Amino acid sequence: MDQRISFVTLAVRDLDATRRFYLDGLGWTAELDVPGEVLMFRAGPQVVLSLWDLAHFEAEVGPVGRSEGIMPITLAHNVATREEVDEVLSAARAAGADPISGAVVRDWGGYTGYFGDPDGFRWEIAWNPGPIGRLVLPA
């Protein structure tokens, strides 16, 4: 098996709210949009973010666990400069994101902050000045 991820699939409670947030709010472009079922975005050269209506998700993969707290996953969007972190966080908040935390300098030397999408999935916006940070940026 190749060492790569092709799809990241997340189950969402309200696909219409999710659509408004990502399409209208963040200005993303859908690769596939099936109302009431699924919304897919190209998230990288060979990566798709798939946002599935919860009922359709459970019909295919089984019941999801429900408990208090946040989902045990974060999605990260790395940027090339520290200033871009603040710009993206501001744009996400303007789109209706939950402002989880403003950007701060991290112990490892980077600068990151978080927002939550309509389902509470945490997005980290990060500037990572090290080699791993450069690895994930577009050419």
C-alpha positions as CSV (number, residue, x, y, z in Angstrom):
1,M,0.0,0.0,0.0
2,D,1.3,3.5,-0.9
3,Q,2.0,5.8,2.0
4,R,-0.7,8.5,1.2
5,I,-4.2,9.6,2.0
6,S,-6.7,10.0,-0.8
7,F,-9.9,11.2,1.0
8,V,-10.6,12.6,4.4
9,T,-14.3,12.0,5.1
10,L,-16.2,13.7,7.8
11,A,-19.9,13.2,8.8
12,V,-21.8,16.5,9.2
13,R,-25.2,17.1,10.9
14,D,-26.4,19.9,8.6
15,L,-25.0,19.7,5.0
16,D,-26.8,22.9,4.0
17,A,-25.0,24.9,6.8
18,T,-21.8,23.1,5.8
19,R,-22.3,24.1,2.2
20,R,-22.9,27.8,3.1
21,F,-19.8,27.9,5.3
22,Y,-17.3,26.3,2.8
23,L,-18.8,27.5,-0.5
24,D,-20.3,30.9,0.4
25,G,-18.2,31.8,3.4
26,L,-14.8,30.5,2.6
27,G,-15.2,30.7,-1.1
28,W,-14.2,27.1,-1.8
29,T,-15.2,25.4,-5.1
30,A,-16.9,22.0,-4.9
31,E,-15.7,19.1,-7.0
32,L,-18.9,17.2,-6.3
33,D,-22.1,18.6,-4.7
34,V,-25.0,16.2,-4.2
35,P,-27.6,18.1,-2.2
36,G,-28.7,16.2,1.0
37,E,-25.9,13.7,0.6
38,V,-22.3,14.8,0.1
39,L,-20.0,17.7,-0.7
40,M,-16.5,17.2,-1.9
41,F,-13.6,19.6,-2.3
42,R,-10.1,19.1,-3.8
43,A,-7.9,19.7,-0.7
44,G,-4.5,19.1,-2.4
45,P,-3.1,17.7,-5.6
46,Q,-4.4,14.2,-4.8
47,V,-6.5,14.7,-1.7
48,V,-10.3,15.2,-1.4
49,L,-12.2,16.5,1.6
50,S,-15.5,14.7,1.6
51,L,-18.3,16.1,3.9
52,W,-21.1,13.6,4.1
53,D,-24.6,14.0,5.5
54,L,-24.6,12.1,8.9
55,A,-27.4,9.8,8.0
56,H,-25.8,8.8,4.7
57,F,-22.5,8.3,6.4
58,E,-24.0,6.0,9.1
59,A,-25.8,4.0,6.4
60,E,-22.5,3.1,4.8
61,V,-20.0,2.9,7.6
62,G,-22.2,2.3,10.7
63,P,-23.2,4.4,13.7
64,V,-20.9,7.2,14.9
65,G,-19.8,7.5,18.5
66,R,-21.5,10.3,20.4
67,S,-20.1,11.8,23.5
68,E,-19.4,15.2,25.0
69,G,-16.5,17.3,23.8
70,I,-15.0,17.8,20.4
71,M,-14.2,15.3,17.7
72,P,-10.8,13.7,18.2
73,I,-9.4,15.1,15.0
74,T,-8.1,18.4,13.7
75,L,-7.6,19.5,10.1
76,A,-4.6,21.8,9.3
77,H,-4.1,24.4,6.7
78,N,-0.5,25.6,6.5
79,V,0.4,28.9,5.1
80,A,3.7,30.4,3.9
81,T,3.8,33.4,6.3
82,R,2.9,34.3,9.8
83,E,0.7,37.2,8.5
84,E,-1.4,34.7,6.5
85,V,-2.4,32.9,9.6
86,D,-4.1,36.0,10.9
87,E,-5.7,36.7,7.5
88,V,-7.2,33.2,7.2
89,L,-8.4,33.2,10.8
90,S,-10.1,36.5,10.1
91,A,-11.7,35.3,6.9
92,A,-13.0,32.2,8.6
93,R,-14.5,34.2,11.4
94,A,-16.2,36.5,8.8
95,A,-17.6,33.3,7.2
96,G,-19.2,32.4,10.5
97,A,-16.5,30.1,12.0
98,D,-16.4,29.5,15.8
99,P,-13.3,31.5,16.9
100,I,-11.7,28.8,19.0
101,S,-8.4,30.6,19.6
102,G,-6.4,33.4,18.1
103,A,-3.0,32.8,16.8
104,V,-0.1,32.4,19.2
105,V,3.6,31.6,18.9
106,R,4.1,28.0,19.8
107,D,6.9,26.4,21.7
108,W,8.2,24.7,18.6
109,G,8.6,28.1,16.8
110,G,5.5,28.2,14.7
111,Y,2.4,30.5,14.8
112,T,-1.0,28.9,14.9
113,G,-4.7,29.5,15.7
114,Y,-7.9,27.5,15.5
115,F,-11.5,27.9,14.3
116,G,-14.4,25.5,14.3
117,D,-16.6,24.8,11.3
118,P,-20.4,24.4,11.6
119,D,-20.0,20.9,12.9
120,G,-17.3,21.8,15.4
121,F,-14.4,20.3,13.4
122,R,-11.3,22.1,14.4
123,W,-9.2,23.7,11.7
124,E,-5.7,24.7,12.6
125,I,-4.2,27.6,10.6
126,A,-0.5,27.3,10.9
127,W,2.8,28.9,9.8
128,N,5.5,26.3,10.4
129,P,9.0,27.7,9.6
130,G,10.7,24.3,9.8
131,P,11.2,21.6,7.1
132,I,8.0,19.8,7.8
133,G,6.1,23.0,7.3
134,R,7.7,23.6,3.9
135,L,6.9,20.0,3.0
136,V,3.2,20.6,3.0
137,L,3.1,23.9,1.2
138,P,2.3,24.2,-2.5
139,A,5.3,24.6,-4.8
